[in-house]
Amino acid sequence: MKCPKCSGLMYVERLSDFFVIFHVWKCINCGALIDKTILENQKRSLPPIEALKTVSKTK
């Protein structure tokens, strides 16, 4: 998998939060983390062009 930020190599890393264990993709170059929740939130958010139009209208 390629990193969406820097196009670097990503690998699966296991993380834990007390009793919950989950897996994330971590970039070797920039350290970006991507998991299921991050991907779902990115899909729900506005595309960059739409976000810029919304911001420019409010100014």
Phi, psi and omega in degrees: 000142178260144179291133179290341180273311188237001183063021178279173180285135177245148178226161180276132178234140179266125178240158178222147177232093187058261184259351183265128177247130179219163183245140178229159170269131180236134180278135178290325183282302189255350178082010179298141178247136177225127175228185184300318181294318179297316179297318178296318179293323178294323178293325182282335184285163179292147172298154183306321182293316179296321179296319179295321178296319180294318180293319182291331178289329182280345181274000000 
